[in-house]
Amino acid sequence: MAEADALTPEISLHALYREIRAVNAEPCRHKLNLYKMAPRSASLGLLSMLLLASATADYICDRCKCQRPNAVDGVTTMAIDCTIQNVNDVYPIAESWPHQLKENVTPPVLIDVLFSHEQMTRLHPLPAVPIVKFASPNCQLATIDDGAFSGPSPTIEEIDLSSNRLTSSLQPDAFRGPYSPSSLQPLPKVRVLNLKRNAFHSLNSDLFEHFPALEELYLDQNPFKVIDIVTVKAIATIIKLKVLSLADTNIHTLPNTFLHTPRFLEYLDLSDNHMDTVPKTVGDAKQLKTLILDGNPIRTFHNLSLPLMPKLSKLSISRMPHLVAIEDGAFSGLTALEEFHCQLNPNLELIDTYAMGENLTDKTIELKTLILNNNRLSYLSRHLVLYWNHLEKVTLYGNPWNCDCVNQWMVTDLLPILDGIDPNMSKTMKCYKPPELLGKSMYDMQMHFPHLRCLDLYANRPENDGSMLVGVLIGSLLAIPITACLYFLWTKRNQILASCFPGAASSTHEGTGAADFSRRFYKRTQLSQSGEF
């Protein structure tokens, strides 16, 4: 004590200033030194704290990009972007955050934070600053400390930890909030959790126990392969779940009871997996409004391939490499369907007339959006859609259309409707058959060939037989005079022979025919009485 009192204020202040200057370079390492020097006297302790605050305040903004606070609709927000600089050594210290966060202003300043640096391998607890959205994608995060988000728990609403190295060992306490007597240490306002592109094979069954308000969960591009029982239990604990994305997770199906508990689920993304049929548990999501099945190896949608889903308004079945047909009644159970996306299916040749036909309650589907571009469709039934003039968006380009009488309705009835939606749409729809119309647009058909002819039932092409028909005609014309000439020569054969051989008789009946004439060159041989020739 006596030694501490013997220190002069000048010496102590100089020492403090030296430490303050060092803090500007490495604040974390020197912060403890400041606190060790401060207790030497009450006045110096208070001064050291003031100097520490002034030295580290706005330190994050010195390294990162901090936007000025912006007040909109009574809410003041501020964005901090640390995608270039590494702030691992300063972000756990509350004093290093912008000074605006500590000012007593109304409304208070709320911030969106982006940490994205490859040297960030561990997430330490965040200080009690008013963070609304925390994003740390594209780092090397493999560990999250317990209670990492307990500091900003009163304000934080969205957490993005995508594109990191988090594994199935991630524990629930990583998302533990401050103590609350009403529930188990929650993060009460978090609605969105993004865990895309990590290394999860399974989820801890209690992983989401600290998220009572969680509505959106993104698990895309994690190598699950199989949704096991503990993962099913983990999802079942999210009572208010509305959005679930399992795209590109290498799964072949979903457990039969997987969607039985999330009763409020509205959006489900199962795209780019290995599903050859639609999982039956999809029918358990009675509130489902959007279903994405893109990129799955489904070959055919049969009658009622999708169960009765009275709330589903959007269905997407695009980028399916093996899809060849959509049969009658395939989507008749989707009574509220408004958007149908079916594009970039290279082998899709058939959509049956009543694929969208009457549903199980004798109501009809009234589409507003129909996306059918870049398939292999040649024909389109006019009865596929109940009211074509109710459509608000249509794309039909990129298909090898047959411009014949079967598609006549497209030229006469559909194109005027499409022109009202997009005047250039008909110019992008190209004819593939018949060959003489190859490359022509539907717009050309409408303007120059309004009446399309019917193709031969057996796919014969009479227009290609022109040369053969001309040959037959010429042959016929030549055969008539040749045949007449030969007949004439046959009837006049005696006269011709007589003219060729003047000494010959003119009639075979008088013994002067050609045979008699030839005998004149020979004489009968007679034997002499003596037997000599």
C-alpha positions in Angstrom: 0.0 0.0 0.0 2.8 2.4 1.0 4.5 1.6 -2.2 1.4 2.4 -4.2 0.9 5.7 -2.4 4.5 6.6 -3.1 3.8 6.6 -6.9 3.5 10.1 -8.2 0.5 11.0 -10.4 2.9 12.0 -13.2 4.6 8.6 -13.3 1.2 6.8 -13.2 -0.3 8.9 -15.9 2.7 8.4 -18.2 2.5 4.7 -17.6 -1.2 4.8 -18.4 -0.6 6.7 -21.6 2.0 4.2 -22.7 -0.5 1.4 -22.1 -3.2 3.4 -24.0 -1.0 3.7 -27.0 -0.3 0.0 -26.9 -4.0 -0.7 -26.8 -4.4 0.9 -30.2 -2.3 -1.9 -31.7 -3.2 -4.9 -29.5 -6.1 -4.0 -27.2 -6.8 -7.4 -25.8 -3.3 -8.1 -24.6 -2.9 -4.7 -22.9 -6.4 -4.4 -21.4 -5.5 -6.4 -18.3 -2.4 -4.2 -17.7 -4.6 -1.2 -17.6 -6.9 -2.7 -15.0 -3.9 -3.8 -12.9 -2.5 -0.3 -12.8 -5.9 1.3 -12.1 -6.4 0.2 -8.5 -3.3 2.0 -7.3 -5.5 4.9 -6.4 -9.2 5.7 -6.8 -8.6 8.7 -8.9 -6.1 6.9 -11.2 -8.5 4.0 -11.4 -11.3 6.3 -12.6 -9.0 8.0 -15.0 -7.7 4.7 -16.4 -11.3 3.6 -17.1 -12.0 6.8 -18.9 -8.9 6.6 -21.0 -9.6 3.0 -21.8 -13.0 3.8 -23.0 -11.7 6.6 -25.2 -8.9 4.5 -26.5 -11.0 1.5 -27.5 -14.2 3.2 -28.4 -15.0 2.8 -32.1 -12.0 0.4 -32.5 -14.1 -2.0 -34.6 -15.1 0.9 -36.8 -11.4 1.8 -37.3 -10.9 -1.7 -38.8 -14.2 -2.4 -40.4 -16.8 -0.5 -42.5 -19.4 1.1 -40.2 -22.3 2.8 -41.8 -23.8 5.8 -40.2 -26.9 5.2 -38.1 -30.0 5.5 -40.3 -33.5 6.2 -38.8 -36.4 4.7 -40.7 -39.9 4.4 -39.4 -38.9 5.1 -35.9 -36.0 2.6 -35.9 -32.4 3.6 -36.0 -30.1 0.9 -37.6 -26.4 0.7 -38.3 -24.4 -1.9 -40.3 -20.9 -3.1 -39.5 -19.1 -5.0 -42.2 -15.9 -6.9 -41.1 -15.3 -9.1 -44.2 -11.7 -8.0 -44.7 -10.2 -7.2 -41.3 -9.9 -9.7 -38.5 -11.5 -8.5 -35.3 -11.2 -11.6 -33.2 -9.1 -9.8 -30.6 -11.5 -6.9 -30.0 -15.2 -7.9 -30.6 -15.6 -9.6 -27.2 -14.8 -6.2 -25.6 -17.9 -4.0 -25.3 -15.8 -0.8 -25.2 -14.5 -1.5 -28.8 -17.9 -1.2 -30.3 -19.3 2.1 -31.8 -20.0 4.8 -29.2 -23.5 5.3 -30.6 -24.5 2.0 -29.1 -23.8 3.3 -25.6 -25.6 6.6 -26.0 -29.0 6.9 -24.4 -31.0 7.9 -27.4 -34.6 7.2 -28.4 -35.1 5.1 -30.4 -31.9 3.1 -29.5 -29.4 2.2 -32.3 -29.7 -1.4 -33.5 -26.9 -3.0 -35.6 -26.5 -5.7 -38.2 -23.0 -7.3 -37.9 -21.1 -9.2 -40.5 -18.0 -11.1 -39.5 -16.4 -13.1 -42.3 -12.8 -13.8 -42.0 -11.0 -17.1 -42.6 -9.0 -16.8 -39.4 -12.1 -16.8 -37.3 -12.2 -20.4 -36.1 -13.9 -19.9 -32.7 -16.8 -17.7 -31.7 -16.4 -16.1 -28.3 -19.3 -14.7 -26.3 -20.5 -11.4 -27.8 -20.8 -8.4 -25.5 -24.1 -6.8 -24.5 -24.6 -4.7 -27.5 -27.9 -4.3 -29.4 -27.2 -6.7 -32.3 -30.3 -7.6 -34.4 -28.7 -9.6 -37.1 -25.4 -11.5 -36.6 -23.8 -13.1 -39.6 -20.5 -14.9 -39.7 -20.4 -16.9 -43.0 -17.5 -18.2 -45.0 -15.2 -18.4 -41.9 -13.6 -21.5 -40.4 -15.8 -21.7 -37.4 -15.6 -25.1 -35.7 -16.4 -24.1 -32.1 -19.0 -21.9 -30.5 -18.5 -21.0 -26.9 -21.3 -21.6 -24.5 -23.6 -18.5 -24.2 -22.0 -16.9 -27.3 -25.2 -15.0 -27.9 -26.3 -14.3 -24.4 -25.0 -10.7 -24.5 -27.2 -9.4 -27.3 -30.1 -11.8 -26.4 -32.6 -9.0 -25.8 -32.3 -7.8 -29.4 -30.9 -10.5 -31.6 -33.4 -11.9 -34.2 -31.3 -13.6 -36.8 -28.1 -15.7 -36.7 -26.2 -16.7 -39.8 -23.5 -19.3 -39.3 -23.4 -20.7 -42.9 -20.4 -21.9 -44.7 -18.3 -22.9 -41.7 -17.0 -26.2 -40.2 -19.7 -26.8 -37.5 -20.4 -30.5 -36.9 -22.9 -32.7 -35.2 -21.0 -32.1 -31.9 -22.5 -28.6 -31.7 -24.2 -28.4 -28.2 -27.4 -26.6 -27.2 -25.5 -24.4 -24.7 -23.8 -22.6 -27.5 -27.2 -20.8 -28.0 -27.9 -20.4 -24.3 -29.3 -17.1 -23.3 -29.3 -15.3 -19.9 -31.2 -16.7 -17.0 -34.9 -16.3 -17.2 -37.4 -17.7 -14.6 -40.1 -18.3 -17.2 -38.1 -20.6 -19.5 -34.7 -22.3 -19.8 -32.3 -19.5 -20.7 -33.7 -18.6 -24.1 -32.8 -16.4 -26.9 -36.4 -15.0 -26.9 -36.4 -13.1 -30.2 -34.4 -15.2 -32.6 -36.6 -16.1 -35.6 -34.0 -17.1 -38.2 -31.1 -19.6 -37.9 -29.0 -20.3 -40.9 -26.7 -23.4 -40.7 -26.2 -24.0 -44.4 -23.0 -25.5 -45.8 -21.5 -27.0 -42.6 -20.6 -30.6 -41.8 -23.7 -31.8 -39.9 -24.6 -35.5 -40.2 -27.1 -35.3 -37.4 -28.4 -32.8 -34.9 -28.4 -32.9 -31.1 -32.0 -33.6 -30.0 -32.0 -30.5 -27.7 -30.1 -28.2 -30.1 -33.0 -25.8 -30.5 -34.3 -25.8 -26.9 -33.2 -22.2 -26.4 -35.1 -20.9 -29.4 -38.8 -20.5 -28.3 -39.6 -18.1 -31.2 -37.6 -19.8 -34.0 -39.5 -19.7 -37.3 -36.9 -20.3 -40.1 -34.3 -23.0 -40.1 -31.9 -23.5 -43.1 -29.8 -26.7 -43.2 -29.0 -26.8 -46.9 -25.9 -28.5 -48.2 -25.1 -30.5 -45.1 -24.2 -34.2 -45.6 -27.1 -35.7 -43.6 -27.8 -38.6 -46.1 -30.3 -40.0 -43.6 -32.6 -38.1 -41.2 -32.1 -40.1 -38.1 -34.3 -40.2 -35.0 -32.4 -37.6 -33.0 -32.6 -35.1 -35.8 -36.4 -35.8 -36.0 -36.6 -35.0 -32.3 -34.6 -31.8 -32.7 -36.9 -30.5 -35.5 -40.0 -31.5 -33.4 -38.9 -29.1 -30.6 -39.3 -26.1 -32.9 -43.0 -25.5 -32.2 -43.4 -22.3 -34.3 -41.3 -23.5 -37.3 -42.6 -22.0 -40.6 -39.7 -22.4 -43.0 -37.5 -25.5 -43.3 -34.9 -26.0 -46.0 -33.2 -29.4 -46.5 -31.9 -28.7 -50.0 -28.9 -30.7 -51.2 -28.5 -32.8 -48.1 -28.1 -36.2 -49.9 -31.3 -37.6 -48.4 -33.5 -40.2 -50.2 -36.7 -39.7 -48.3 -38.1 -38.3 -45.0 -39.3 -40.4 -42.0 -43.0 -41.0 -42.1 -43.6 -38.8 -39.0 -41.1 -36.2 -39.7 -43.6 -33.4 -40.4 -46.2 -34.5 -38.0 -45.2 -32.1 -35.2 -44.3 -28.8 -37.0 -48.0 -27.9 -37.4 -47.3 -24.4 -38.7 -44.8 -25.2 -41.5 -45.5 -23.1 -44.6 -42.4 -23.5 -46.7 -40.5 -26.8 -47.4 -37.4 -27.0 -49.7 -36.3 -30.6 -50.6 -34.6 -29.7 -53.8 -31.4 -31.4 -55.2 -31.7 -34.6 -53.2 -32.1 -38.2 -54.2 -35.8 -38.6 -53.9 -37.5 -40.7 -56.6 -40.9 -40.2 -55.0 -42.6 -37.5 -53.0 -42.3 -38.4 -49.2 -45.6 -39.4 -47.7 -45.0 -37.2 -44.6 -45.5 -34.1 -46.8 -49.2 -34.7 -46.4 -48.9 -34.1 -42.7 -48.0 -30.5 -43.2 -51.5 -29.2 -43.5 -50.5 -25.5 -43.5 -47.8 -26.0 -46.2 -48.0 -23.2 -48.8 -44.7 -23.7 -50.8 -43.1 -27.0 -51.8 -39.8 -27.1 -53.7 -38.8 -30.5 -55.3 -36.4 -29.3 -57.9 -33.5 -31.4 -59.0 -34.8 -34.8 -57.7 -34.7 -38.0 -59.8 -38.5 -38.4 -60.1 -39.5 -40.0 -63.4 -43.3 -39.6 -63.5 -45.9 -37.9 -61.4 -48.8 -40.4 -61.3 -52.4 -39.9 -60.1 -52.3 -38.3 -56.7 -48.5 -38.4 -56.5 -48.9 -35.5 -54.1 -51.4 -36.0 -51.3 -54.3 -33.7 -50.5 -52.7 -30.3 -49.4 -55.5 -27.7 -49.3 -53.2 -24.8 -48.5 -50.4 -25.4 -51.0 -50.2 -22.4 -53.4 -46.8 -22.9 -55.0 -45.2 -26.1 -56.4 -41.8 -26.2 -58.1 -40.6 -29.4 -60.0 -37.9 -27.9 -62.1 -34.4 -29.2 -63.1 -35.5 -32.9 -62.9 -33.2 -34.8 -65.3 -35.3 -38.0 -65.4 -38.9 -36.5 -65.5 -40.7 -37.6 -68.6 -44.4 -37.3 -67.8 -47.1 -35.7 -65.6 -50.2 -37.9 -65.8 -53.8 -37.1 -65.2 -54.7 -36.3 -61.6 -51.1 -35.9 -60.5 -51.8 -32.6 -58.8 -55.6 -32.7 -58.4 -55.2 -32.7 -54.6 -53.7 -29.2 -54.6 -56.9 -27.3 -54.4 -55.3 -23.9 -53.7 -52.5 -24.1 -56.3 -51.7 -20.7 -57.8 -48.1 -21.0 -59.0 -46.7 -24.0 -60.9 -43.0 -24.0 -61.8 -41.9 -26.8 -64.2 -38.9 -25.7 -66.2 -35.5 -27.0 -67.4 -36.7 -30.6 -67.5 -34.8 -31.9 -70.6 -36.9 -35.1 -70.9 -40.4 -33.9 -70.0 -42.5 -34.7 -73.1 -46.0 -35.0 -71.7 -48.3 -33.1 -69.4 -51.7 -34.8 -69.6 -54.8 -32.9 -70.1 -56.1 -33.2 -66.6 -52.9 -33.1 -64.7 -54.4 -30.1 -62.9 -57.9 -31.4 -63.2 -60.7 -31.4 -60.7 -59.6 -32.0 -57.2 -61.1 -34.2 -54.6 -63.6 -31.6 -53.4 -65.0 -31.0 -56.9 -63.3 -27.6 -57.2 -60.9 -26.6 -60.0 -57.4 -25.2 -59.8 -57.1 -21.6 -61.0 -53.5 -20.9 -61.7 -52.0 -17.4 -61.8 -48.4 -18.4 -62.7 -47.4 -21.1 -65.2 -43.7 -21.7 -65.8 -43.1 -24.3 -68.5 -40.0 -23.1 -70.4 -37.1 -25.2 -71.5 -38.7 -28.6 -71.4 -39.3 -31.1 -74.3 -43.0 -30.4 -74.8 -44.5 -30.6 -78.3 -48.2 -30.2 -77.4 -50.1 -28.4 -74.7 -53.7 -29.1 -73.9 -56.1 -26.2 -73.8 -57.8 -27.9 -70.8 -54.6 -27.9 -68.7 -55.6 -24.6 -67.2 -59.2 -23.7 -66.4 -58.9 -20.0 -67.2 -55.9 -19.0 -69.3 -57.0 -15.4 -69.3 -56.6 -15.4 -65.4 -52.9 -16.0 -65.7 -50.6 -13.2 -64.6 -47.3 -14.8 -65.7 -46.6 -17.5 -68.3 -43.3 -18.8 -69.9 -43.5 -21.4 -72.7 -40.3 -20.7 -74.6 -37.5 -23.3 -75.1 -39.9 -26.2 -76.1 -39.9 -28.0 -79.5 -43.5 -27.1 -80.4 -45.3 -28.9 -83.2 -47.0 -26.3 -85.3 -49.9 -28.4 -86.6 -53.7 -28.4 -86.2 -53.5 -30.0 -82.7 -51.8 -26.8 -81.4 -54.1 -24.6 -83.6 -55.7 -23.3 -80.4 -52.4 -21.9 -79.3 -52.3 -19.6 -82.3 -55.9 -18.6 -82.3 -56.7 -18.4 -78.6 -53.6 -18.5 -76.4 -51.3 -16.1 -78.3 -53.6 -13.1 -77.9 -53.7 -13.8 -74.1 -49.9 -14.1 -74.0 -49.5 -10.9 -76.0 -51.5 -9.1 -73.3 -49.0 -10.4 -70.7 -45.8 -9.9 -72.7 -45.9 -8.8 -76.3 -42.6 -10.5 -77.0 -43.5 -13.9 -75.6 -44.9 -15.3 -78.9 -41.7 -14.5 -80.7 -39.7 -16.7 -78.3 -41.9 -19.8 -78.9 -40.3 -21.7 -81.8 -41.7 -24.4 -84.1 -39.8 -27.6 -84.3 -42.1 -29.5 -86.6 -43.1 -29.8 -89.5 -39.7 -29.3 -91.1 -40.8 -26.5 -93.4 -41.7 -24.5 -90.3 -38.5 -25.3 -88.3 -37.3 -22.2 -86.5 -40.4 -20.2 -87.2 -42.0 -18.5 -84.2 -45.5 -18.7 -83.0 -45.7 -15.0 -83.9 -44.9 -15.9 -87.5 -47.7 -18.5 -87.4 -50.1 -16.0 -86.1 -49.2 -13.4 -88.8 -48.5 -15.6 -91.9 -49.8 -19.1 -91.2 -52.9 -18.7 -89.1 -54.4 -22.0 -90.2 -52.1 -24.9 -89.3 -52.5 -28.2 -91.2 -52.8 -31.6 -89.7 -49.9 -34.0 -89.8 -50.4 -37.6 -91.2 -51.7 -40.1 -88.7 -48.7 -42.4 -89.4 -46.2 -39.6 -89.6 -46.0 -39.8 -93.4 -44.7 -36.8 -95.2 -46.5 -36.4 -98.6 -44.7 -33.2 -99.4 -41.5 -35.2 -99.4 -42.9 -37.6 -102.1 -42.9 -34.9 -104.9 -39.9 -36.3 -106.8 -41.3 -39.8 -106.7 -44.7 -38.6 -108.0 -43.1 -36.7 -110.8 -41.1 -39.8 -111.8 -44.2 -41.9 -111.8 -45.9 -39.4 -114.0 -43.1 -39.2 -116.5 -42.9 -43.0 -116.6 -46.6 -43.2 -117.3 -46.4 -40.7 -120.1 -43.5 -42.6 -121.7 -45.1 -46.0 -121.3 -48.2 -45.2 -123.3 -46.5 -44.4 -126.7 -43.9 -47.2 -126.2 -46.6 -49.8 -125.6 -48.7 -48.5 -128.6 -45.6 -48.7 -130.8 -44.8 -52.3 -129.8 -48.4 -53.3 -130.4 -48.4 -51.8 -133.8 -45.2 -53.6 -134.7 -46.7 -56.9 -133.5 -49.8 -56.5 -135.8 -47.7 -55.6 -138.8 -45.0 -58.3 -138.3 -45.8 -60.1 -141.6 -45.4 -57.0 -143.7 -42.3 -56.1 -141.9 -40.7 -59.5 -142.5 -41.8 -59.5 -146.2 -40.3 -56.1 -146.7 -37.1 -57.3 -145.1 -37.0 -60.5 -147.2 -38.6 -59.6 -150.6 -38.6 -63.3 -152.0 -40.5 -64.7 -149.1 -44.3 -65.5 -149.3 -46.5 -63.1 -147.7 -48.7 -65.6 -145.9 -47.9 -68.6 -143.8 -51.2 -70.2 -144.9 -50.0 -70.5 -148.5 -46.8 -72.2 -147.6 -44.7 -69.2 -148.3 -44.1 -68.1 -144.8 -40.9 -67.6 -143.1 -40.4 -71.2 -142.2 -40.9 -72.2 -145.9 -38.5 -69.6 -147.0 -35.8 -70.9 -144.8 -36.3 -74.4 -146.0 -35.4 -73.4 -149.5 -31.8 -73.3 -148.4 -31.9 -77.0 -147.7 -32.6 -80.2 -149.8 -33.7 -83.6 -148.6 -30.9 -86.1 -148.7 -31.5 -89.1 -151.0 -29.6 -92.4 -150.8 -28.5 -94.0 -154.1 -29.3 -97.6 -154.9 -25.8 -98.6 -154.3 -25.9 -97.2 -150.8 -23.5 -94.4 -151.6 -24.1 -90.7 -151.0 
